[in-house]
Amino acid sequence: MNRAVVAILVLALPAAALAEKKPPLELTAAAEIEEAKALNAGIDRIAGRVTPCVEKGGDPTTCLCRNAADLAALKGAYQAAVAKHPAWRGRMLFFSNAERSYSWNISMPGLERALSDCP
């Protein structure tokens, strides 16, 4: 995991701790998995922008908030995901590919916290 993603998740630890009280929500429906993968792609995209800033010593929140367009797109994707799947709010999501050879986790409360840190 790259440092920017780790830094973003560290900012979200209090929210993530709340999510740990509920078991991860395992997504099995193909459509839900594709939607979660799209959300994860947004996370990866912004992490790719934040990483160089953090590696140069920048504050993770400041680095995140400097990427307004990517941040707006990620906020929109998050809002659309929880509007369509209210059960995802406040949960850790777990999903894998069809062969179960690769899996992903998304901390929805951690993501919400990170997104709320920027105006």
Contacts in CASP RR format, 6 or more apart in sequence:
PFRMAT RR
TARGET T0000
AUTHOR 0000-0000-0000
METHOD contacts of the structure
MODEL  1
MNRAVVAILVLALPAAALAEKKPPLELTAAAEIEEAKALNAGIDRIAGRV
TPCVEKGGDPTTCLCRNAADLAALKGAYQAAVAKHPAWRGRMLFFSNAER
SYSWNISMPGLERALSDCP
2 47 0 8 1.000
2 48 0 8 1.000
2 51 0 8 1.000
3 51 0 8 1.000
3 54 0 8 1.000
3 55 0 8 1.000
4 47 0 8 1.000
4 48 0 8 1.000
4 50 0 8 1.000
4 51 0 8 1.000
4 53 0 8 1.000
4 54 0 8 1.000
4 55 0 8 1.000
4 60 0 8 1.000
4 63 0 8 1.000
4 64 0 8 1.000
5 43 0 8 1.000
5 47 0 8 1.000
5 51 0 8 1.000
7 50 0 8 1.000
7 54 0 8 1.000
7 60 0 8 1.000
7 63 0 8 1.000
8 47 0 8 1.000
8 50 0 8 1.000
8 60 0 8 1.000
8 64 0 8 1.000
8 114 0 8 1.000
9 16 0 8 1.000
9 107 0 8 1.000
9 110 0 8 1.000
9 114 0 8 1.000
10 60 0 8 1.000
11 60 0 8 1.000
11 61 0 8 1.000
11 113 0 8 1.000
11 114 0 8 1.000
11 117 0 8 1.000
12 107 0 8 1.000
12 109 0 8 1.000
12 110 0 8 1.000
12 111 0 8 1.000
12 112 0 8 1.000
12 113 0 8 1.000
12 114 0 8 1.000
14 113 0 8 1.000
15 90 0 8 1.000
15 107 0 8 1.000
15 109 0 8 1.000
15 110 0 8 1.000
15 112 0 8 1.000
15 113 0 8 1.000
16 92 0 8 1.000
16 107 0 8 1.000
16 109 0 8 1.000
16 110 0 8 1.000
16 113 0 8 1.000
18 90 0 8 1.000
18 109 0 8 1.000
19 90 0 8 1.000
19 91 0 8 1.000
19 92 0 8 1.000
19 107 0 8 1.000
19 108 0 8 1.000
19 109 0 8 1.000
19 110 0 8 1.000
20 92 0 8 1.000
22 90 0 8 1.000
22 91 0 8 1.000
22 92 0 8 1.000
24 91 0 8 1.000
24 92 0 8 1.000
24 93 0 8 1.000
24 94 0 8 1.000
24 105 0 8 1.000
25 87 0 8 1.000
25 88 0 8 1.000
25 91 0 8 1.000
25 92 0 8 1.000
25 93 0 8 1.000
25 94 0 8 1.000
26 94 0 8 1.000
26 95 0 8 1.000
27 33 0 8 1.000
27 36 0 8 1.000
27 93 0 8 1.000
27 94 0 8 1.000
27 95 0 8 1.000
28 95 0 8 1.000
32 85 0 8 1.000
32 95 0 8 1.000
33 95 0 8 1.000
33 96 0 8 1.000
35 81 0 8 1.000
35 84 0 8 1.000
35 85 0 8 1.000
36 81 0 8 1.000
36 93 0 8 1.000
36 95 0 8 1.000
36 104 0 8 1.000
36 106 0 8 1.000
37 95 0 8 1.000
37 104 0 8 1.000
38 77 0 8 1.000
39 77 0 8 1.000
39 78 0 8 1.000
39 81 0 8 1.000
39 106 0 8 1.000
40 104 0 8 1.000
40 106 0 8 1.000
42 70 0 8 1.000
42 73 0 8 1.000
42 74 0 8 1.000
42 77 0 8 1.000
43 74 0 8 1.000
43 106 0 8 1.000
43 111 0 8 1.000
45 70 0 8 1.000
45 73 0 8 1.000
45 74 0 8 1.000
46 64 0 8 1.000
46 67 0 8 1.000
46 70 0 8 1.000
46 71 0 8 1.000
46 74 0 8 1.000
49 67 0 8 1.000
49 70 0 8 1.000
50 60 0 8 1.000
50 63 0 8 1.000
50 64 0 8 1.000
50 67 0 8 1.000
53 62 0 8 1.000
53 63 0 8 1.000
53 66 0 8 1.000
54 60 0 8 1.000
54 63 0 8 1.000
61 117 0 8 1.000
61 118 0 8 1.000
64 71 0 8 1.000
64 114 0 8 1.000
64 117 0 8 1.000
64 118 0 8 1.000
65 71 0 8 1.000
65 117 0 8 1.000
65 118 0 8 1.000
65 119 0 8 1.000
71 115 0 8 1.000
71 118 0 8 1.000
74 115 0 8 1.000
75 115 0 8 1.000
78 108 0 8 1.000
78 111 0 8 1.000
78 112 0 8 1.000
78 115 0 8 1.000
81 88 0 8 1.000
82 88 0 8 1.000
82 89 0 8 1.000
82 108 0 8 1.000
88 108 0 8 1.000
89 108 0 8 1.000
89 112 0 8 1.000
90 108 0 8 1.000
90 109 0 8 1.000
90 112 0 8 1.000
91 108 0 8 1.000
91 109 0 8 1.000
92 105 0 8 1.000
92 106 0 8 1.000
92 107 0 8 1.000
92 108 0 8 1.000
93 104 0 8 1.000
93 105 0 8 1.000
93 106 0 8 1.000
93 108 0 8 1.000
94 103 0 8 1.000
94 104 0 8 1.000
94 105 0 8 1.000
95 103 0 8 1.000
95 104 0 8 1.000
96 102 0 8 1.000
96 103 0 8 1.000
96 104 0 8 1.000
97 103 0 8 1.000
END
